[in-house]
Amino acid sequence: MKKTTIWEFSFHFSYQSINIQKTIIHMKRHYRIFIPLSLLLVLLIYACNKSFTVKPPQGTLSLQSLSNQAGVQSLLVGAYSMLDQQGGVSVGLQFGNGPDKWVFASVVADDSYKGSTPSDQGDIVPLETWSTSTATNSYINAKWQVLYDGIQRANDVIRVMALASDVTPANHSQLMGEARTLRGYFHFEGVKMWGTNFPYVDETVTVLNASSVSNSTNILPKIEADLQFGIDSLSPKPANKGRLNNWAAKVMLAEVYMYEYKYTEAKNLLDDLLANGVNSSGIKYGWNPGGYLNNFNPDPSAKNSAESVFSVQMSVNDGSVTNGNYGDVLNFPNDGSGPGGCCGFNNPSVNLANAYKTDAGGLPLFDTYNAAPFPIDSSYAGNLDPRIDFVIGRPGISYLDYGHHRGSLWVRDGTDGYFSPKKNVYALSQKNNLTSTETSFWGTTQIVANNVNIYRYSTLLLMAAECEVEAGDPAKALTYVNMVRDRVASNPDTWTYTNSIPSAKVVFDPKSYKYDKNQPNTVLASNYKIGLYPAGSFANKSYAINAVRWERRLELAFEGYRFFDLQRWNKDPLYPQDMSALLNAYATEEKTRPSLFSVNKDAVFHKGVNEIYPVPQSQIDIANSGGEKMLTQNPGY
């Protein structure tokens, strides 16, 4: 029998209505990647205690006790819990695996620097500088592990449901739809990372036939089949808020089609989504009533709004213990005077800040955005898209209710930029309520109840805009892009205001994530100017596709898209954008600025190699240890 990878992970079971996806019972076991749960006759359960001071009771859970509807539901919760992509990797390797993919989507692209100090989480450095020697990188292997953890949890649901006699046909359809949609989603996350060199594993793969699994075939048709099954089987309004519905499966399939450049097929799905789609609460897709920044507010009133197409559900202080947004615990200002106790990672890049510059009409400066001067702090006098201060903490600008961003005090190392991330950060007035009081160390400073957006309404609009330029009506694409921009342009009450006294805090409402513009001595923090594209301006399709892609960067920064967008556009049949040229130009600029590139002068993006990540060498060694070549490495690694 071939040796298989072993790692530790957690199941999170609940028999309750779940608006959170990690729950009170916390099961740990060693797991072999291809061994189904049905072959493990006894599992060890660790029941959580809020304080973790009482030794948990031990017991056994037989297959018989799982083979019913309650058991299947519990297994499904365990599969949902993997949407946070934490899994059972070693402590210290969870950080890059959050659902916003900050390491793999932002740091490895041009949106952010690693942050902290060069040696802290040092395995990120070769990823950020596009080394070709990263096949043994711990972050790469951890990502592989958590995705297969999620895949196997979904497969466990399918296996055990086949043995459960009390699952009604209606429930069977819904449960199977959720399990297969999750399985399709996790596999597609693997395709983004490794291309089709990510093996497809379904419920039929057992310890007896694991040696037949290879990465020699294109798995996208099987992902499409899983997601189509979800579309056909899922209810538009599931029993529990935050769980998958048929519309969420539809947007996932639309994204797969876009990665295959099947723009017409994606457009048909997106037309239906925009016309008829509802979230899991039955609310028709639309804008979050609180405005843009409210999508990143941990307050319960802001979650699962009309704008939330699908989000990873997070919570704190409810007995779940580890259900806060652990994937972003490093991404707070370093100085304790702000949110978090550390650690100054994921600092927005100067390049990203420059992208928010606008001209006299409020449109982006496509050709000259990277010319000096730069919007480093509150002294910048040019026009800016207001979203810069939704996304980036800039020195001298209000940072929620903490007062002004404190510049170098909040940036841990002077070689890593000027800024701090702002999305998924909690307000000072929310500390201890919407931050965890159940955990030590990170606890109240960095484990937060923020839901993490996988898809928002604006994501749909910009996906649809791209499809319209590629395969439809560019005028409709202009309408969609302007809808995204107008949501900000026509609501100046959502913009960032600052007190005229630099040390004073502006009044900030933690329910709406808005500043009080009527407060005495309060003015707009910058010269904000955001305009709409004029009618007819998308007639030139090259201009139109550039505008759509630019809008995706501005709107969706730090939401897990940038690197993978560049990857996809690199081979676009009609409008290819050379990923290596763009990122090497970025590296050249950054080597003159205070960033990690200033101490890594040899950073270069290798065309034909770095567009995808290396298959973990440890996985190749294990899979091929029997003498047959089952896993192959991606080119150039």
C-alpha angles and dihedrals in degrees: 000000000000120000113247135199116274127198138153123251142160134249116205114203130188135166091197135093101280124217086151122054103211113062148188100281111070116194123189129189141146110261132200111214097234102029113105121225090242090072093055104080098184129036127190115233126205110193111208124238119199095233096037086219096111118075105247118245116249127221145142131264114202126205087245092061090052097047097090137074094271091051092048090050089052092052090049091055087054089054092049090050089065091067085088086059094220100119123148103318119134120281108272095033098075093078099084094043102072118128092256088060091216095173098043099037107030111021093042090050128046101278101085149004124239090248130195111069125323093253097046108097085354094180088075091065097072089046092051092048094044099242116183090217098075101106088103094044113132093222092055093051093045091054091051090050098050093049092052089045088059093043093052093047088055089048091050089058091054094046096048094042088061087063097043114101100187100059109115119223091251093050091044090057093049096044094046090047092053093046095048093044090052090047090051092048094051092047091050090051085056092051090054089054102039107012114229090330086094109098120233112234121188134176093277093067110101138163087271096060104023090113089069093066114102139155096236098106135065107257097190095096090056091049089051090051092051093050093044088053087054092051091051097043110034125092118239087232114034122199093256127053114240096029126115121284130182091266093057089052088050094055090047090054091047089055091050089052090051090053087053090047090242091142097161092054091046092047092054091054093045092050088057093044093052094044100042112005123129132183124241090277090058093251115143113243114265141117125321103253091226095058135245101316092048088074087074097045116117092208110117091231090064098049128098092010126160087279094057106095092167129344138175105248116232132180143165139202095026102103095271090104098188102039096103122105096282094163091072100042092115095050103086132099110281100229116083092229089081135043113313130020091248165327122095100209130147095032112186113251127243087238091060092047090051090053089067093062113115137196128238090284094049096253125131121273095236097175104029104031093111095054119105140298101065128203092243095146146343092300093075108115102190129095119280137189104247090232090076088078093044090057106028131050104220126189113265093016124110112267104201106285098330095092120245122346105265099223115209092014089065097041107078099208125028091221093066109069138269105272145074129214116256108185115094092018121130127231119249089242089058096056115123090011100061095018121073121273090171098073136059129227101015092027118115094007103053116007105088139179095234114140109225115228117231093173129006131186090259088053089059093047093051093045088052092047091054092049091049092055092045100043111357143031118335090200089062089049089056090052092053094047091048090051089058092047095042092055085068100030096054095045108062089160086076093055124102119274127189136198118247089231104075096214095048125098119235114227107265127187110219091197095059101019090231133132121232104251090184094061113116114264091013120134136163110287095229143003095282117194124164120166138183124248110256121247112275095019092114092058086099099070095200089056090044096053091047090052092049093049091047090051091053090056094049097043101038102036112147093012098107102268115094103085092039092048090053089047091053097044090049091077100028106146096222106026110024116184113200104237094192093051092050096047095042089052087051091050091050091053094045093053087069093051135068097271139111088272089067088070095037102058092164094063109134133160109231112221113230092018116054096047086089132025128253120261105250108266092220090059091050092049093051096043093048097041092102092065098257118105104238102152123043128196123245115254119280099018 
